[in-house]
Amino acid sequence: MLLLRLNGFTYNDIAHKAGVSRQRVQQILSPPKNIKDLVVNRANGKCEGCGIRVGHSGHIHHINNEDEDYNDTDNLQLLCISCHRKAHNTGVSKMPKLIKVHDNVYDELTAAKKEGETYSEVIVRLLALYSVLQRVQKEADGGSV
């Protein structure tokens, strides 16, 4: 199965040839749990493309499709589903580390969060504050409210 995958066959193609489900092929070719855990821990549970927190729900991306290092940790990258699709659809083998916009928003929300407040409540409160600030700025610029 690995040779078929290394030669560019999809999981569906391999499953059809082997007479098993696509999910079974993915299970067989996926890195073992201990390797996946190492990759997730190395990335601190964040997508290595965009920085969004994915934890163990992230996708393990194989950077190179070479037999000798297929499931080595240096060949694996933790990606969110969006970055994983981009990596495969654009032909980029390794997703570059992008500006951590998601992290910045998460960090700002965490900093603004009051004890016992949910993130949804923080967002509503910050949006109301933003609306007030927009009105103040408009008045300061001489515009009407």
DRENPA-3360 file (N, C-alpha, C; in nm, 2 decimals, always signed):
BEGIN
1 = MLLLRLNG = +0.08/-0.12/+0.00/+0.00/+0.00/+0.00/+0.09/+0.13/+0.00 ~ +0.19/+0.12/+0.08/+0.28/+0.24/+0.09/+0.34/+0.27/-0.05 ~ +0.38/+0.17/-0.12/+0.44/+0.20/-0.25/+0.34/+0.26/-0.35 ~ +0.21/+0.22/-0.34/+0.11/+0.28/-0.42/+0.09/+0.43/-0.39 ~ +0.09/+0.45/-0.25/+0.08/+0.59/-0.21/+0.20/+0.68/-0.25 ~ +0.32/+0.62/-0.24/+0.44/+0.70/-0.28/+0.44/+0.72/-0.43 ~ +0.37/+0.64/-0.50/+0.36/+0.66/-0.65/+0.24/+0.75/-0.69 ~ +0.18/+0.81/-0.59/+0.08/+0.91/-0.62/-0.06/+0.86/-0.63;
9 = FTYNDIAH = -0.09/+0.74/-0.59/-0.22/+0.69/-0.58/-0.30/+0.75/-0.46 ~ -0.43/+0.78/-0.48/-0.51/+0.83/-0.37/-0.55/+0.72/-0.28 ~ -0.60/+0.75/-0.16/-0.64/+0.65/-0.07/-0.76/+0.57/-0.13 ~ -0.84/+0.64/-0.21/-0.95/+0.57/-0.28/-0.90/+0.47/-0.38 ~ -0.80/+0.51/-0.46/-0.74/+0.42/-0.56/-0.69/+0.30/-0.49 ~ -0.61/+0.32/-0.38/-0.55/+0.20/-0.31/-0.66/+0.11/-0.25 ~ -0.76/+0.18/-0.19/-0.87/+0.10/-0.13/-0.94/+0.01/-0.24 ~ -0.96/+0.07/-0.35/-1.03/-0.01/-0.46/-0.94/-0.13/-0.50;
17 = KAGVSRQR = -0.81/-0.10/-0.52/-0.72/-0.21/-0.56/-0.71/-0.32/-0.45 ~ -0.71/-0.28/-0.32/-0.69/-0.37/-0.21/-0.82/-0.43/-0.16 ~ -0.94/-0.38/-0.21/-1.06/-0.44/-0.17/-1.10/-0.40/-0.02 ~ -1.06/-0.29/+0.02/-1.09/-0.24/+0.16/-1.14/-0.10/+0.15 ~ -1.18/-0.04/+0.26/-1.23/+0.09/+0.26/-1.12/+0.20/+0.26 ~ -1.15/+0.32/+0.21/-1.06/+0.43/+0.21/-1.01/+0.46/+0.35 ~ -1.10/+0.45/+0.45/-1.06/+0.48/+0.59/-0.96/+0.38/+0.64 ~ -0.98/+0.25/+0.60/-0.88/+0.14/+0.64/-0.74/+0.17/+0.59;
25 = VQQILSPP = -0.74/+0.21/+0.46/-0.61/+0.25/+0.40/-0.54/+0.36/+0.47 ~ -0.62/+0.46/+0.51/-0.57/+0.58/+0.58/-0.51/+0.53/+0.72 ~ -0.59/+0.44/+0.79/-0.54/+0.39/+0.92/-0.41/+0.32/+0.90 ~ -0.40/+0.24/+0.80/-0.28/+0.16/+0.78/-0.16/+0.25/+0.75 ~ -0.18/+0.35/+0.67/-0.07/+0.44/+0.63/-0.04/+0.55/+0.72 ~ -0.13/+0.58/+0.81/-0.11/+0.69/+0.91/+0.01/+0.66/+1.00 ~ +0.07/+0.77/+1.05/+0.18/+0.74/+1.15/+0.12/+0.68/+1.28 ~ +0.19/+0.61/+1.35/+0.15/+0.55/+1.48/+0.11/+0.66/+1.58;
33 = KNIKDLVV = +0.03/+0.63/+1.68/-0.02/+0.73/+1.77/+0.09/+0.80/+1.84 ~ +0.20/+0.73/+1.88/+0.31/+0.79/+1.95/+0.38/+0.90/+1.86 ~ +0.39/+0.87/+1.74/+0.45/+0.96/+1.64/+0.36/+1.09/+1.63 ~ +0.23/+1.06/+1.61/+0.13/+1.17/+1.60/+0.14/+1.26/+1.72 ~ +0.14/+1.20/+1.84/+0.15/+1.27/+1.96/+0.28/+1.36/+1.97 ~ +0.39/+1.31/+1.92/+0.51/+1.39/+1.91/+0.50/+1.51/+1.82 ~ +0.43/+1.49/+1.71/+0.41/+1.60/+1.61/+0.32/+1.70/+1.67 ~ +0.21/+1.66/+1.73/+0.12/+1.75/+1.80/+0.19/+1.83/+1.91;
41 = NRANGKCE = +0.27/+1.76/+1.99/+0.34/+1.83/+2.10/+0.44/+1.93/+2.05 ~ +0.51/+1.89/+1.94/+0.62/+1.98/+1.88/+0.55/+2.11/+1.83 ~ +0.43/+2.10/+1.78/+0.36/+2.21/+1.73/+0.28/+2.28/+1.83 ~ +0.29/+2.24/+1.96/+0.21/+2.29/+2.07/+0.06/+2.29/+2.04 ~ +0.02/+2.19/+1.96/-0.12/+2.18/+1.93/-0.18/+2.28/+1.83 ~ -0.09/+2.35/+1.76/-0.13/+2.46/+1.67/-0.09/+2.42/+1.52 ~ -0.18/+2.46/+1.43/-0.15/+2.43/+1.29/-0.02/+2.50/+1.25 ~ +0.07/+2.43/+1.19/+0.20/+2.48/+1.15/+0.19/+2.57/+1.03;
49 = GCGIRVGH = +0.08/+2.58/+0.97/+0.06/+2.67/+0.86/+0.01/+2.81/+0.90 ~ -0.11/+2.81/+0.98/-0.17/+2.94/+1.02/-0.17/+2.97/+1.16 ~ -0.14/+2.87/+1.25/-0.13/+2.89/+1.39/-0.25/+2.87/+1.47 ~ -0.36/+2.83/+1.40/-0.49/+2.81/+1.48/-0.47/+2.68/+1.56 ~ -0.54/+2.68/+1.68/-0.53/+2.57/+1.77/-0.61/+2.45/+1.72 ~ -0.54/+2.34/+1.70/-0.61/+2.22/+1.64/-0.60/+2.10/+1.73 ~ -0.50/+2.10/+1.82/-0.48/+1.99/+1.91/-0.47/+1.86/+1.83 ~ -0.53/+1.75/+1.89/-0.52/+1.62/+1.82/-0.62/+1.61/+1.71;
57 = SGHIHHIN = -0.70/+1.71/+1.68/-0.80/+1.71/+1.57/-0.73/+1.75/+1.44 ~ -0.61/+1.80/+1.45/-0.54/+1.85/+1.33/-0.50/+1.73/+1.24 ~ -0.47/+1.76/+1.12/-0.43/+1.66/+1.02/-0.28/+1.65/+1.02 ~ -0.23/+1.53/+1.01/-0.09/+1.51/+1.00/-0.05/+1.50/+0.85 ~ +0.03/+1.60/+0.80/+0.07/+1.61/+0.66/+0.21/+1.56/+0.64 ~ +0.22/+1.47/+0.54/+0.35/+1.42/+0.50/+0.41/+1.52/+0.40 ~ +0.53/+1.58/+0.44/+0.59/+1.68/+0.36/+0.65/+1.62/+0.23 ~ +0.72/+1.51/+0.24/+0.78/+1.44/+0.13/+0.72/+1.30/+0.12;
65 = NEDEDYND = +0.70/+1.25/+0.01/+0.65/+1.11/-0.01/+0.76/+1.02/-0.05 ~ +0.86/+1.01/+0.04/+0.97/+0.92/+0.02/+0.96/+0.81/+0.12 ~ +0.99/+0.69/+0.07/+0.97/+0.57/+0.15/+1.05/+0.57/+0.28 ~ +1.18/+0.61/+0.27/+1.26/+0.60/+0.39/+1.23/+0.69/+0.51 ~ +1.16/+0.80/+0.48/+1.12/+0.89/+0.59/+0.97/+0.92/+0.60 ~ +0.89/+0.84/+0.54/+0.75/+0.87/+0.52/+0.68/+0.91/+0.65 ~ +0.70/+0.83/+0.76/+0.64/+0.86/+0.89/+0.74/+0.91/+0.99 ~ +0.86/+0.96/+0.95/+0.95/+1.02/+1.05/+0.90/+1.15/+1.09;
73 = TDNLQLLC = +0.92/+1.19/+1.21/+0.87/+1.32/+1.26/+0.91/+1.44/+1.18 ~ +1.04/+1.44/+1.13/+1.08/+1.55/+1.05/+1.01/+1.56/+0.92 ~ +0.94/+1.46/+0.88/+0.86/+1.46/+0.75/+0.71/+1.49/+0.78 ~ +0.68/+1.51/+0.90/+0.54/+1.53/+0.93/+0.51/+1.67/+0.99 ~ +0.40/+1.72/+0.95/+0.36/+1.86/+0.99/+0.21/+1.86/+1.04 ~ +0.18/+1.92/+1.15/+0.05/+1.94/+1.20/-0.02/+2.05/+1.13 ~ -0.13/+2.02/+1.06/-0.21/+2.13/+0.98/-0.35/+2.12/+1.02 ~ -0.42/+2.24/+1.01/-0.57/+2.24/+1.01/-0.62/+2.19/+0.88;
81 = ISCHRKAH = -0.75/+2.16/+0.87/-0.80/+2.11/+0.75/-0.78/+2.20/+0.63 ~ -0.80/+2.33/+0.66/-0.78/+2.43/+0.55/-0.64/+2.44/+0.49 ~ -0.54/+2.44/+0.58/-0.40/+2.44/+0.54/-0.36/+2.31/+0.47 ~ -0.42/+2.20/+0.52/-0.39/+2.07/+0.46/-0.44/+2.06/+0.32 ~ -0.57/+2.11/+0.30/-0.62/+2.12/+0.16/-0.53/+2.21/+0.07 ~ -0.49/+2.32/+0.13/-0.40/+2.41/+0.05/-0.27/+2.34/+0.01 ~ -0.22/+2.27/+0.10/-0.09/+2.20/+0.08/-0.11/+2.10/-0.04 ~ -0.22/+2.03/-0.04/-0.24/+1.93/-0.15/-0.29/+1.99/-0.28;
89 = NTGVSKMP = -0.37/+2.09/-0.27/-0.43/+2.15/-0.39/-0.33/+2.25/-0.46 ~ -0.24/+2.30/-0.39/-0.14/+2.39/-0.45/-0.01/+2.32/-0.49 ~ +0.01/+2.20/-0.44/+0.13/+2.13/-0.47/+0.24/+2.17/-0.38 ~ +0.22/+2.25/-0.28/+0.32/+2.29/-0.18/+0.34/+2.17/-0.09 ~ +0.47/+2.13/-0.08/+0.50/+2.01/+0.01/+0.49/+2.05/+0.15 ~ +0.56/+2.16/+0.19/+0.56/+2.20/+0.33/+0.49/+2.34/+0.34 ~ +0.39/+2.35/+0.42/+0.32/+2.48/+0.44/+0.41/+2.57/+0.51 ~ +0.44/+2.69/+0.46/+0.52/+2.79/+0.53/+0.44/+2.84/+0.65;
97 = KLIKVHDN = +0.52/+2.88/+0.75/+0.45/+2.93/+0.87/+0.40/+3.07/+0.84 ~ +0.27/+3.09/+0.85/+0.21/+3.22/+0.82/+0.20/+3.31/+0.94 ~ +0.17/+3.43/+0.92/+0.14/+3.52/+1.03/+0.04/+3.46/+1.12 ~ +0.06/+3.46/+1.25/-0.03/+3.40/+1.34/-0.15/+3.48/+1.38 ~ -0.23/+3.51/+1.28/-0.35/+3.60/+1.30/-0.44/+3.53/+1.41 ~ -0.46/+3.40/+1.39/-0.55/+3.33/+1.48/-0.50/+3.34/+1.62 ~ -0.37/+3.32/+1.64/-0.31/+3.32/+1.77/-0.33/+3.46/+1.84 ~ -0.31/+3.57/+1.76/-0.32/+3.70/+1.81/-0.46/+3.73/+1.86;
105 = VYDELTAA = -0.56/+3.69/+1.78/-0.70/+3.70/+1.82/-0.73/+3.62/+1.95 ~ -0.68/+3.50/+1.95/-0.70/+3.42/+2.07/-0.64/+3.48/+2.19 ~ -0.51/+3.53/+2.17/-0.44/+3.59/+2.29/-0.51/+3.71/+2.34 ~ -0.56/+3.80/+2.24/-0.63/+3.92/+2.28/-0.76/+3.88/+2.35 ~ -0.83/+3.78/+2.30/-0.96/+3.74/+2.37/-0.93/+3.69/+2.51 ~ -0.82/+3.61/+2.52/-0.79/+3.56/+2.65/-0.75/+3.67/+2.75 ~ -0.68/+3.77/+2.70/-0.64/+3.88/+2.78/-0.76/+3.96/+2.83 ~ -0.86/+3.98/+2.74/-0.98/+4.06/+2.77/-1.08/+3.98/+2.85;
113 = KKEGETYS = -1.07/+3.85/+2.86/-1.16/+3.77/+2.93/-1.16/+3.79/+3.08 ~ -1.28/+3.82/+3.13/-1.30/+3.83/+3.28/-1.33/+3.69/+3.34 ~ -1.30/+3.68/+3.47/-1.32/+3.55/+3.53/-1.47/+3.51/+3.52 ~ -1.49/+3.38/+3.48/-1.62/+3.33/+3.46/-1.69/+3.37/+3.33 ~ -1.63/+3.45/+3.25/-1.69/+3.49/+3.13/-1.66/+3.40/+3.01 ~ -1.75/+3.37/+2.93/-1.73/+3.28/+2.81/-1.67/+3.36/+2.70 ~ -1.61/+3.30/+2.61/-1.55/+3.37/+2.49/-1.65/+3.44/+2.41 ~ -1.77/+3.38/+2.40/-1.88/+3.44/+2.33/-1.92/+3.58/+2.40;
121 = EVIVRLLA = -1.92/+3.58/+2.53/-1.95/+3.70/+2.60/-1.84/+3.80/+2.58 ~ -1.72/+3.76/+2.58/-1.61/+3.85/+2.55/-1.63/+3.92/+2.42 ~ -1.66/+3.84/+2.32/-1.67/+3.89/+2.18/-1.79/+3.99/+2.18 ~ -1.90/+3.96/+2.24/-2.01/+4.05/+2.24/-1.97/+4.18/+2.31 ~ -1.91/+4.17/+2.42/-1.86/+4.29/+2.49/-1.76/+4.38/+2.41 ~ -1.67/+4.31/+2.35/-1.57/+4.38/+2.27/-1.63/+4.44/+2.14 ~ -1.73/+4.38/+2.08/-1.80/+4.44/+1.97/-1.88/+4.56/+2.01 ~ -1.94/+4.56/+2.12/-2.01/+4.68/+2.17/-1.91/+4.79/+2.20;
129 = LYSVLQRV = -1.80/+4.76/+2.26/-1.70/+4.86/+2.28/-1.64/+4.92/+2.15 ~ -1.62/+4.83/+2.05/-1.58/+4.87/+1.92/-1.68/+4.97/+1.86 ~ -1.80/+4.94/+1.87/-1.91/+5.02/+1.82/-1.90/+5.16/+1.88 ~ -1.89/+5.17/+2.01/-1.88/+5.29/+2.08/-1.75/+5.37/+2.03 ~ -1.64/+5.30/+2.02/-1.52/+5.37/+1.98/-1.53/+5.42/+1.83 ~ -1.60/+5.35/+1.75/-1.63/+5.40/+1.61/-1.71/+5.53/+1.62 ~ -1.81/+5.53/+1.70/-1.89/+5.66/+1.71/-1.81/+5.77/+1.76 ~ -1.73/+5.75/+1.87/-1.64/+5.85/+1.92/-1.55/+5.90/+1.82;
137 = QKEADGGS = -1.49/+5.81/+1.74/-1.39/+5.85/+1.64/-1.46/+5.93/+1.53 ~ -1.58/+5.89/+1.49/-1.66/+5.96/+1.39/-1.69/+6.11/+1.44 ~ -1.73/+6.12/+1.57/-1.76/+6.25/+1.62/-1.63/+6.34/+1.62 ~ -1.52/+6.28/+1.66/-1.39/+6.35/+1.67/-1.35/+6.40/+1.53 ~ -1.39/+6.32/+1.43/-1.35/+6.36/+1.29/-1.45/+6.46/+1.23 ~ -1.55/+6.50/+1.31/-1.65/+6.60/+1.27/-1.77/+6.54/+1.20 ~ -1.78/+6.42/+1.20/-1.90/+6.35/+1.13/-2.02/+6.35/+1.23 ~ -2.13/+6.33/+1.18/-2.25/+6.31/+1.26/-2.27/+6.17/+1.30;
145 = V = -2.33/+6.15/+1.41/-2.35/+6.01/+1.47/-2.47/+5.95/+1.41;
% end
